[in-house]
Amino acid sequence: MSETAGTAPAAPAAQDSVALVEVALRRDAEDELGKLREKFTLDEVVYLDGNSLGALPAHVPARMADVLTREWGELRIRSWDESGWWTAPERIGDRLAPLVGAAPGQVVVGDSTSVNVFKAVVGAVRLAGDDRDELLVDATTFPTDGYIAESAARMTGRRVVVVDPADMADAAGPRTSAALVNHVDFRTGRLQDLPGITAALHAAGALAVWDLCHSAGALPVGLDAHGVDLAVGCTYKYLNGGPGSPAYLYVAERHQAAFDSPLPGWNSHADPFGMTPGYRPADGARRGRVGTPDILSMLALEAALDVWEGVSVDAVRAKSLALTDFFLECVRAYVPAGRVESLTPAPHAERGSQVALRCAEAPAVMAECIRRGVVGDLRRPDVLRFGFTPLYVGFADVERAARVLAEVLADIPAEVPAG
């Protein structure tokens, strides 16, 4: 349910500002994750776009310098064995697995999210069998997921049925092969009911494929605990893997022996260096590989995951909710009434780690916020989107962002509706 944010006059009342600044300072002092900020390369900008591109972990450049100068520059081809390049997709998958609630041996890293969506959807349809001719697709999905699902359906002789996630349980039936659902809505930040939808699909005999791009690294996922069949996700948002860092594919252990990838590349062959004309799939997560992995991006991701050592995903989730609550509180205190409307659900059980605010003047407002040192992003035509990465965003950042937003709105006149 949407809610209107903002009950204050055009500029923050002095007493409100002082009180909220004090609250922010106190909460930052008490924050058990606060010291993690030191592990990132950050400046004075308030960076609230980690749901599009995470910040750079400070130690990654040194690691990549070693990869370039020693592993590539000196060892060269020997690094496939001596530096562990060949096993990187599974090794890094096992490091990532606890962040999505998966046991080892079920996650492989490589390719883009789009490619992995294609593998997962076609693989799920094939696992479901030929007597099921419908593929359910989240009506609020990230556009690429929809494009890929349509193509996969054409190739496999299925029919796409577009369904709102809230109606997914009722839509699943004896003709449903699988459903592709986004765990968090990229526009609004709404968190979908992964356990409930997965259980409903299984009750109908269908498989659940989840896109975790906007949830992994921000909240507990529980792939194993909730019986998810297949899942995909990117690593450059809350996992801070770097621009274009490789995505990942999760195939539950119970499905691996029957998983029939639509992209059977040489890297997923049981004997890849045999170079035989016939394809024989490898066992385990390696079955999800395709071609030669992007080693530079992959090893940057591996280094970036070091910041998660000893970090509890539950603690990250608790801080995420606290940050988004505090941001909405500050917006209500600072922003002129009626200028923005929150599209992000108020209940914690329905909220990811971002806040989306509808604003008629959104393009101009976001551009000016960025110019003044508060970086969020824009979803056209009218959505201001702010992502909260608990590893490096603090409560003082949140207060400042809301205050700057209010100042920008005070300087940009509200659009007058036509007519």
RODO-2510 file (C-alpha; in nm, 4 decimals, decimal comma):
residues 419
     n   res          X          Y          Z
     1     m     0,0000     0,0000     0,0000
     2     s     0,1370     0,3411    -0,0883
     3     e     0,1709     0,6094     0,1705
     4     t     0,2223     0,9836     0,1375
     5     a     0,5478     1,0945     0,2976
     6     g     0,5905     1,4448     0,4286
     7     t     0,4052     1,6573     0,6776
     8     a     0,6605     1,9338     0,7343
     9     p     0,6865     2,2829     0,5810
    10     a     0,9050     2,3601     0,2813
    11     a     1,2279     2,3445     0,4824
    12     p     1,3154     2,1241     0,7797
    13     a     1,2143     2,2738     1,1105
    14     a     1,5298     2,3476     1,3099
    15     q     1,4178     2,1396     1,6055
    16     d     1,3376     1,8418     1,3824
    17     s     1,6756     1,8643     1,2133
    18     v     1,8707     1,8847     1,5379
    19     a     1,6784     1,5961     1,6920
    20     l     1,7190     1,3692     1,3903
    21     v     2,0888     1,4506     1,3571
    22     e     2,1342     1,3502     1,7209
    23     v     1,9423     1,0277     1,6641
    24     a     2,1612     0,9492     1,3616
    25     l     2,4853     1,0077     1,5519
    26     r     2,3710     0,7910     1,8411
    27     r     2,2631     0,5068     1,6159
    28     d     2,5876     0,5199     1,4183
    29     a     2,7810     0,4964     1,7459
    30     e     2,5815     0,1865     1,8418
    31     d     2,5995     0,0223     1,4975
    32     e     2,7758    -0,3159     1,5120
    33     l     2,8349    -0,3046     1,1354
    34     g     2,9615     0,0544     1,1327
    35     k     3,3328    -0,0318     1,1159
    36     l     3,2787    -0,2166     0,7888
    37     r     3,2565     0,1197     0,6148
    38     e     3,6354     0,1462     0,6534
    39     k     3,6705    -0,1508     0,4198
    40     f     3,5311     0,0457     0,1242
    41     t     3,6634     0,3253    -0,0948
    42     l     3,4211     0,6066    -0,0180
    43     d     3,4245     0,9855    -0,0112
    44     e     3,1985     1,2566     0,1261
    45     v     2,9181     1,1703    -0,1140
    46     v     2,6148     0,9943     0,0358
    47     y     2,6008     0,6877    -0,1860
    48     l     2,2525     0,5372    -0,1999
    49     d     2,2829     0,3578    -0,5323
    50     g     2,4406     0,0340    -0,4146
    51     n     2,1306    -0,1433    -0,5434
    52     s     2,2647    -0,0623    -0,8915
    53     l     2,6411    -0,0721    -0,8338
    54     g     2,8042    -0,1474    -0,5009
    55     a     3,1003     0,0515    -0,3711
    56     l     3,4585    -0,0658    -0,4219
    57     p     3,6073    -0,2718    -0,1366
    58     a     3,9367    -0,0983    -0,0600
    59     h     4,1577    -0,4082    -0,0876
    60     v     4,0389    -0,5173    -0,4321
    61     p     4,2781    -0,2982    -0,6384
    62     a     4,5841    -0,4557    -0,4735
    63     r     4,4460    -0,8029    -0,5359
    64     m     4,3779    -0,7219    -0,9000
    65     a     4,7266    -0,5750    -0,9418
    66     d     4,8633    -0,9139    -0,8331
    67     v     4,6301    -1,0961    -1,0718
    68     l     4,7435    -0,8776    -1,3609
    69     t     5,1158    -0,8603    -1,2928
    70     r     5,1919    -1,2011    -1,1433
    71     e     4,9140    -1,4451    -1,2341
    72     w     4,8619    -1,3173    -1,5878
    73     g     5,1898    -1,1354    -1,6472
    74     e     5,4298    -1,3980    -1,5075
    75     l     5,2526    -1,7300    -1,4694
    76     r     5,0351    -1,6811    -1,7757
    77     i     4,8717    -2,0100    -1,8840
    78     r     4,9990    -2,1844    -1,5704
    79     s     4,7539    -1,9811    -1,3633
    80     w     4,4642    -2,1954    -1,4772
    81     d     4,6072    -2,4634    -1,2476
    82     e     4,8576    -2,2940    -1,0172
    83     s     4,6391    -1,9915    -0,9350
    84     g     4,3129    -2,1829    -0,9312
    85     w     4,1538    -2,0085    -1,2256
    86     w     3,9872    -2,3246    -1,3533
    87     t     3,8030    -2,3979    -1,0298
    88     a     3,7083    -2,0356    -0,9590
    89     p     3,3406    -2,0607    -1,0680
    90     e     3,2636    -2,3351    -0,8133
    91     r     3,4999    -2,2046    -0,5450
    92     i     3,3476    -1,8567    -0,5525
    93     g     3,0012    -2,0099    -0,5763
    94     d     3,0650    -2,1888    -0,2480
    95     r     3,1789    -1,8617    -0,0884
    96     l     2,8648    -1,6876    -0,2093
    97     a     2,6315    -1,9721    -0,1135
    98     p     2,5911    -1,8864     0,2589
    99     l     2,4735    -1,5370     0,1632
   100     v     2,1744    -1,6892    -0,0162
   101     g     2,1185    -1,9747     0,2276
   102     a     2,2645    -2,2553     0,0177
   103     a     2,4869    -2,5468     0,1118
   104     p     2,8120    -2,5955    -0,0845
   105     g     2,8041    -2,7501    -0,4285
   106     q     2,4883    -2,5801    -0,5562
   107     v     2,6036    -2,2393    -0,6808
   108     v     2,8255    -2,1737    -0,9812
   109     v     2,9484    -1,8252    -1,0732
   110     g     2,9765    -1,7073    -1,4317
   111     d     2,8012    -1,5451    -1,7274
   112     s     2,5473    -1,2637    -1,6931
   113     t     2,2182    -1,2672    -1,5067
   114     s     2,0349    -1,2800    -1,8380
   115     v     2,2242    -1,5888    -1,9524
   116     n     2,1614    -1,7581    -1,6196
   117     v     1,7909    -1,6714    -1,6321
   118     f     1,7785    -1,8469    -1,9689
   119     k     1,9556    -2,1554    -1,8323
   120     a     1,7341    -2,1652    -1,5232
   121     v     1,3998    -2,1159    -1,7000
   122     v     1,4654    -2,3647    -1,9798
   123     g     1,6162    -2,6086    -1,7299
   124     a     1,3109    -2,5775    -1,5049
   125     v     1,0679    -2,6312    -1,7935
   126     r     1,2572    -2,9439    -1,8982
   127     l     1,2575    -3,0747    -1,5425
   128     a     0,8810    -3,0206    -1,5196
   129     g     0,8076    -3,2417    -1,8202
   130     d     0,6256    -3,2108    -2,1514
   131     d     0,2721    -3,2328    -2,0103
   132     r     0,2950    -2,8858    -1,8552
   133     d     0,2688    -2,6082    -2,1114
   134     e     0,2483    -2,2869    -1,9074
   135     l     0,5285    -2,0683    -1,7746
   136     l     0,4265    -1,8126    -1,5122
   137     v     0,6190    -1,4859    -1,5156
   138     d     0,6160    -1,2126    -1,2527
   139     a     0,4160    -0,9166    -1,3899
   140     t     0,6499    -0,6734    -1,2114
   141     t     0,9682    -0,8430    -1,3287
   142     f     1,2827    -0,6695    -1,4444
   143     p     1,2268    -0,6332    -1,8202
   144     t     1,5116    -0,8624    -1,9279
   145     d     1,3666    -1,1507    -1,7281
   146     g     1,0443    -1,1109    -1,9220
   147     y     1,2243    -1,0972    -2,2555
   148     i     1,4231    -1,4104    -2,1735
   149     a     1,1139    -1,5940    -2,0488
   150     e     0,9268    -1,5154    -2,3703
   151     s     1,2157    -1,6491    -2,5776
   152     a     1,2488    -1,9596    -2,3601
   153     a     0,8760    -2,0234    -2,3939
   154     r     0,8913    -1,9987    -2,7738
   155     m     1,1834    -2,2393    -2,7852
   156     t     1,0215    -2,4961    -2,5571
   157     g     0,6654    -2,4741    -2,6860
   158     r     0,5268    -2,3179    -2,3689
   159     r     0,2916    -2,0273    -2,3175
   160     v     0,3856    -1,7364    -2,0926
   161     v     0,1227    -1,6334    -1,8399
   162     v     0,1965    -1,2981    -1,6787
   163     v     0,0876    -1,2953    -1,3138
   164     d     0,1165    -1,0503    -1,0275
   165     p     0,3281    -1,2161    -0,7558
   166     a     0,0408    -1,1773    -0,5092
   167     d    -0,1706    -1,3970    -0,7364
   168     m     0,0979    -1,6542    -0,8162
   169     a    -0,0325    -1,9149    -0,5726
   170     d    -0,3814    -1,9068    -0,7233
   171     a    -0,2494    -1,9044    -1,0803
   172     a    -0,0389    -2,2200    -1,0434
   173     g    -0,2116    -2,5360    -1,1601
   174     p    -0,1665    -2,8691    -1,3379
   175     r    -0,0486    -2,6984    -1,6573
   176     t     0,2178    -2,4888    -1,4827
   177     s     0,5741    -2,5988    -1,5485
   178     a     0,7569    -2,3258    -1,3581
   179     a     0,7363    -1,9665    -1,2413
   180     l     0,9992    -1,6944    -1,2686
   181     v     0,9688    -1,4421    -0,9854
   182     n     1,1794    -1,1471    -0,8680
   183     h     1,2485    -1,1672    -0,4949
   184     v     1,2452    -0,7872    -0,4660
   185     d     1,0664    -0,5584    -0,7096
   186     f     1,3354    -0,3405    -0,8665
   187     r     1,1027    -0,0399    -0,8951
   188     t     0,9265    -0,0309    -0,5599
   189     g     1,1471    -0,2367    -0,3297
   190     r     0,8600    -0,4728    -0,2449
   191     l     0,9822    -0,8051    -0,1031
   192     q     0,7875    -1,0990    -0,2406
   193     d     0,6850    -1,4014    -0,0339
   194     l     0,9528    -1,6487    -0,1416
   195     p     0,8577    -1,9237     0,1043
   196     g     0,4838    -1,8987     0,0360
   197     i     0,5060    -1,8735    -0,3416
   198     t     0,7587    -2,1570    -0,3606
   199     a     0,5362    -2,3821    -0,1487
   200     a     0,2298    -2,2999    -0,3603
   201     l     0,4158    -2,3806    -0,6819
   202     h     0,5348    -2,7106    -0,5407
   203     a     0,1814    -2,7946    -0,4294
   204     a     0,0780    -2,7518    -0,7933
   205     g     0,3662    -2,9700    -0,9129
   206     a     0,5599    -2,6770    -1,0605
   207     l     0,9124    -2,5463    -1,0056
   208     a     1,0180    -2,2120    -0,8581
   209     v     1,2855    -1,9993    -1,0252
   210     w     1,3850    -1,6873    -0,8290
   211     d     1,5767    -1,3778    -0,9378
   212     l     1,7759    -1,2574    -0,6355
   213     c     1,9419    -0,9514    -0,7893
   214     h     1,7855    -0,7087    -0,5424
   215     s     1,7925    -0,9284    -0,2330
   216     a     2,1211    -1,1217    -0,2133
   217     g     2,3538    -0,9379     0,0215
   218     a     2,0751    -0,7292     0,1725
   219     l     1,8565    -0,9868     0,3469
   220     p     1,8340    -1,3597     0,4247
   221     v     1,7124    -1,5630     0,1273
   222     g     1,7019    -1,9233     0,2513
   223     l     1,7168    -2,1096    -0,0789
   224     d     1,7725    -2,4497     0,0812
   225     a     1,5441    -2,3911     0,3785
   226     h     1,2505    -2,2951     0,1555
   227     g     1,3032    -2,5623    -0,1085
   228     v     1,3748    -2,3300    -0,4015
   229     d     1,4471    -2,5218    -0,7207
   230     l     1,6626    -2,2782    -0,9184
   231     a     1,7773    -1,9220    -0,8632
   232     v     1,9922    -1,6603    -1,0314
   233     g     2,1392    -1,3282    -0,9307
   234     c     2,3955    -1,0626    -1,0074
   235     t     2,6934    -0,9755    -0,7868
   236     y     2,7523    -0,6063    -0,8600
   237     k     2,4786    -0,4647    -0,6368
   238     y     2,4727    -0,5491    -0,2657
   239     l     2,7579    -0,7993    -0,3117
   240     n     2,9925    -0,5236    -0,4385
   241     g     3,1580    -0,7387    -0,7051
   242     g     3,2256    -0,4522    -0,9469
   243     p     3,0704    -0,3301    -1,2725
   244     g     2,9638    -0,6225    -1,4868
   245     s     3,0881    -0,8783    -1,2348
   246     p     2,9698    -1,2311    -1,3129
   247     a     2,6298    -1,3572    -1,2065
   248     y     2,5510    -1,6932    -1,0492
   249     l     2,3211    -1,9895    -1,0927
   250     y     2,1796    -2,2015    -0,8108
   251     v     2,0523    -2,5505    -0,8916
   252     a     1,9228    -2,7406    -0,5897
   253     e     2,1187    -3,0599    -0,5338
   254     r     1,8086    -3,2754    -0,5846
   255     h     1,7751    -3,1438    -0,9425
   256     q     2,1375    -3,1469    -1,0520
   257     a     2,1504    -3,4959    -1,2018
   258     a     1,8512    -3,4184    -1,4264
   259     f     1,9304    -3,0514    -1,4969
   260     d     1,9492    -3,0182    -1,8764
   261     s     2,1161    -2,6865    -1,9570
   262     p     2,0159    -2,5262    -2,2877
   263     l     2,3753    -2,3995    -2,3203
   264     p     2,5978    -2,7092    -2,3000
   265     g     2,9421    -2,5543    -2,3318
   266     w     3,2813    -2,7194    -2,3084
   267     n     3,3333    -2,5929    -1,9528
   268     s     3,0385    -2,8003    -1,8324
   269     h     3,1522    -3,1181    -2,0084
   270     a     3,2429    -3,4106    -1,7853
   271     d     3,5794    -3,4250    -1,9646
   272     p     3,6321    -3,0721    -2,0961
   273     f     3,9845    -3,1298    -2,2217
   274     g     3,8917    -3,4498    -2,4002
   275     m     3,7502    -3,2295    -2,6770
   276     t     3,5093    -3,4999    -2,7883
   277     p     3,2256    -3,4195    -3,0308
   278     g     2,9572    -3,5667    -2,8043
   279     y     2,8415    -3,3782    -2,4981
   280     r     2,8402    -3,5484    -2,1590
   281     p     2,7463    -3,3149    -1,8721
   282     a     2,9584    -3,2789    -1,5610
   283     d     2,8212    -3,3607    -1,2198
   284     g     2,7132    -3,1043    -0,9647
   285     a     2,7113    -2,7266    -0,9943
   286     r     2,9690    -2,7358    -1,2765
   287     r     2,6871    -2,8489    -1,5038
   288     g     2,5764    -2,4837    -1,5067
   289     r     2,8979    -2,3585    -1,6666
   290     v     2,9183    -2,2761    -2,0375
   291     g     3,2371    -2,1278    -2,1835
   292     t     3,5668    -1,9860    -2,0598
   293     p     3,5003    -1,7744    -1,7502
   294     d     3,5837    -1,4039    -1,7277
   295     i     3,8738    -1,4471    -1,4880
   296     l     3,9520    -1,0816    -1,4177
   297     s     3,5964    -0,9956    -1,3145
   298     m     3,5581    -1,3241    -1,1334
   299     l     3,8683    -1,2765    -0,9198
   300     a     3,7681    -0,9177    -0,8410
   301     l     3,4396    -1,0597    -0,7129
   302     e     3,6210    -1,3214    -0,5092
   303     a     3,8290    -1,0526    -0,3422
   304     a     3,5224    -0,8350    -0,2834
   305     l     3,3518    -1,1173    -0,0952
   306     d     3,6244    -1,0906     0,1709
   307     v     3,4293    -0,8073     0,3329
   308     w     3,1604    -1,0609     0,4280
   309     e     3,3912    -1,2648     0,6498
   310     g     3,2306    -1,2843     0,9932
   311     v     2,9280    -1,0766     0,8897
   312     s     2,5826    -1,2032     0,9811
   313     v     2,3188    -1,1670     0,7099
   314     d     2,0612    -1,1362     0,9879
   315     a     2,2508    -0,8351     1,1258
   316     v     2,2610    -0,6865     0,7767
   317     r     1,8857    -0,7308     0,7459
   318     a     1,8210    -0,5688     1,0844
   319     k     2,0283    -0,2654     0,9883
   320     s     1,8686    -0,2470     0,6443
   321     l     1,5236    -0,2207     0,7983
   322     a     1,6457     0,0333     1,0525
   323     l     1,8010     0,2467     0,7780
   324     t     1,4923     0,2419     0,5576
   325     d     1,2655     0,3134     0,8564
   326     f     1,4841     0,6087     0,9559
   327     f     1,4911     0,7434     0,6007
   328     l     1,1119     0,7383     0,5811
   329     e     1,0955     0,9067     0,9231
   330     c     1,3315     1,1814     0,8058
   331     v     1,1394     1,2255     0,4808
   332     r     0,8157     1,2668     0,6756
   333     a     0,9814     1,5259     0,8974
   334     y     1,1610     1,7235     0,6266
   335     v     0,9818     1,6966     0,2936
   336     p     0,6900     1,9272     0,2113
   337     a     0,3572     1,7501     0,2319
   338     g     0,2361     1,5969    -0,0913
   339     r     0,5642     1,6305    -0,2846
   340     v     0,6594     1,2633    -0,2662
   341     e     0,4747     0,9365    -0,2169
   342     s     0,6399     0,6199    -0,0897
   343     l     0,5889     0,3201    -0,3166
   344     t     0,7833     0,0950    -0,0812
   345     p     0,5701    -0,1138     0,1558
   346     a     0,5727    -0,0066     0,5193
   347     p     0,5594    -0,3612     0,6692
   348     h     0,9066    -0,5051     0,7185
   349     a     0,8011    -0,8426     0,5817
   350     e     0,7233    -0,6763     0,2475
   351     r     1,0262    -0,4485     0,2158
   352     g     1,3644    -0,5056     0,0537
   353     s     1,6564    -0,2666     0,1095
   354     q     1,5490     0,0320    -0,0940
   355     v     1,2955     0,3115    -0,0763
   356     a     1,1172     0,4277    -0,3899
   357     l     0,9508     0,7683    -0,3816
   358     r     0,7126     0,8833    -0,6521
   359     c     0,7739     1,2470    -0,7426
   360     a     0,6345     1,4333    -1,0413
   361     e     0,9595     1,6247    -1,0833
   362     a     1,1780     1,3166    -1,0332
   363     p     1,4286     1,3675    -1,3207
   364     a     1,5178     1,7205    -1,2160
   365     v     1,5113     1,6339    -0,8459
   366     m     1,7479     1,3382    -0,8746
   367     a     1,9890     1,5286    -1,0964
   368     e     2,0072     1,8077    -0,8386
   369     c     2,0397     1,5661    -0,5453
   370     i     2,3373     1,4090    -0,7188
   371     r     2,4893     1,7511    -0,7849
   372     r     2,4574     1,8229    -0,4105
   373     g     2,6279     1,4992    -0,3107
   374     v     2,3419     1,2546    -0,2566
   375     v     2,3492     0,9779    -0,5164
   376     g     2,0368     0,7731    -0,5763
   377     d     1,8882     0,6837    -0,9105
   378     l     1,5873     0,7471    -1,1296
   379     r     1,3302     0,5095    -1,2688
   380     r     1,1394     0,6972    -1,5360
   381     p     0,9109     0,8676    -1,5440
   382     d     0,8630     0,9629    -1,1800
   383     v     1,0407     0,7349    -0,9300
   384     l     1,3297     0,8391    -0,7067
   385     r     1,5050     0,5235    -0,5923
   386     f     1,7375     0,5082    -0,2913
   387     g     1,9265     0,1885    -0,2057
   388     f     2,0627     0,1212     0,1430
   389     t     2,3685    -0,1040     0,1630
   390     p     2,4147    -0,1798     0,5337
   391     l     2,7854    -0,2606     0,5020
   392     y     2,8749     0,1017     0,4328
   393     v     2,5677     0,3262     0,4673
   394     g     2,5155     0,4895     0,8065
   395     f     2,2352     0,6728     0,9790
   396     a     2,4034     1,0118     0,9341
   397     d     2,4047     0,9405     0,5589
   398     v     2,0330     0,8730     0,5758
   399     e     1,9515     1,1948     0,7620
   400     r     2,1628     1,4008     0,5232
   401     a     2,0002     1,2421     0,2192
   402     a     1,6486     1,3240     0,3397
   403     r     1,7534     1,6795     0,4321
   404     v     1,9110     1,7403     0,0912
   405     l     1,6055     1,5934    -0,0799
   406     a     1,3857     1,8403     0,1099
   407     e     1,6112     2,1305     0,0170
   408     v     1,6038     2,0315    -0,3490
   409     l     1,2253     2,0008    -0,3459
   410     a     1,2025     2,3456    -0,1875
   411     d     1,4059     2,4866    -0,4773
   412     i     1,2257     2,3036    -0,7581
   413     p     0,8649     2,4150    -0,8029
   414     a     0,5983     2,1486    -0,7956
   415     e     0,4460     2,0701    -1,1320
   416     v     0,0900     2,1913    -1,1689
   417     p    -0,1371     1,9202    -1,3151
   418     a    -0,2700     2,0058    -1,6607
   419     g    -0,6315     2,1102    -1,6916
***
